[in-house]
Amino acid sequence: MDQNPDEGTIDLADAASSSWLTDAWAAIPDRSRAVFLARCQGTTLQEIGDTHGFSREYARQILTRVAGHVRDSADEAIPDWRERLMAANAGIAVLRHELAEAIEVRDHVAIKILAEEVGLRPPRTWAGDLDGWWTHSPDDLASVLAAIVRAAPLTSEMLAALVADHQVPGGFPLERLLADDRSPLVRERDGTWLRRRARSRDVAYLWLLDQGAPHRIERIAVELGAGSPRALAESLRRDKRFAHIRPEGLWGLAEWPGLDATKYRGAVEVVVDLVTRFGPIPKADLFTKAVQIYPVSRWRLEQCLSIDQLGETADGSIDLIARGAKPIEPPEPRKPDNMVSNGDGNAYGVRLTVDTDMLRGSGIIVSTWLTWQLGLRRAPMSMTFSSDELAVPLVVRRNTSGAQFTALRSFVLAQGVALGCEVAVVLVVESRTAHLHHACAAGTCPARTAEDQVVPADLPISATPRST
């Protein structure tokens, strides 16, 4: 063992007990115990060596000698300690004090040495290794956490039932792990647990579950505080837990029995399925069949023909592009009042009014005139623009039901704009750059006082009419 008369004394009263392990620990020199404790707290070998004035290799040798001494002491006091520790490892994980009881000692930091000797390790989580707990299968806890995430959203009662089903041991810090910043879940004030990246859908799920009956999307949006019923409907449509009931237009949960819900998540799926089965098919016949299955307007069905899977045959029928149909060239949409071009097709300006969707980070719906001008004639298609005013690139995306801006939230938050403010977005096609400006007219800005209101005059567009 490492002997040094200059080693200091460490207060270990909280770990001391009149047992063979305490005696073994007391026989270890003070500095060696300090090295071991520092290593337990996550200090690197290099940092330990720098503190005590020796090399990282010498620090490693000290740790090896400490571990050997504790193991030898255990062999002498309790020859079957390995078997006892393995038998104590039942379920997902056990606390260190449970291991201590198995070998007839009080809880002690040196039990770490014995646990590692028999192959026990701390459970792995998204927040790192779980200190104070030991298991023979470090990934078992990660599997339980993944199952809980898959079951989300959860009320506190649902979480308690899952804990019981997975036999999570008492005293386990599950809620602390779920509330960690690295967790895929987030806890609401009412105690429910939602998926961090799907909060609005999870809130809608729990609200419908509590109601026990389908509702219109407008009602759901009001209850959730969602800014746009249309955006919420698009979000629910992509989630298999929700059922869209036609022709009533209600939304319910797919798990509810007896719902007359369509298997299709949108009109696009209906049209593609019909063309796949019956195509090439005249457009009028296609639309007739579609509305019988999924009642929507003719305008919506026309939009579906712009997707990159469908095209037109020589006789005007609709078929799959994969079967030789030619893409349908859409007509140029009417230019809206809040958009403008510089005339040479290299720069476009859009004036937007800040609403709750923009502040929440939702995609902002804009006219397809913009995507048509940018050459995004099919759906889905997108174009990315870099910007000094945004934390991430701005994306202009063509969907079947319209066009969309993404990533405006970071700009409006940084500018301190408020609901009702106006934002000008200038897209320069050649350089693929976007320039954003707080564009309220003088004296009308909801976020500024009369003294500090300004109007940007450096937009590279000949005119930027106010949105209607």
Beta strands, then each sheet from edge to edge (+ up, - down):
strand 1: 94-95
strand 2: 124-125
strand 3: 128-129
strand 4: 133-134
strand 5: 185-187
strand 6: 193-195
strand 7: 215-216
strand 8: 242-245
strand 9: 250-253
strand 10: 310-312
strand 11: 318-320
strand 12: 326-327
strand 13: 339-341
strand 14: 347-353
strand 15: 364-366
strand 16: 381-385
strand 17: 394-399
strand 18: 402-405
strand 19: 422-428
strand 20: 433-438
sheet 1: 1+ 4-
sheet 2: 2+ 3-
sheet 3: 5+ 6-
sheet 4: 7+ 9- 8+
sheet 5: 11+ 10- 12+
sheet 6: 13+ 14- 19+ 20-
sheet 7: 15+ 18- 17+ 16-
end
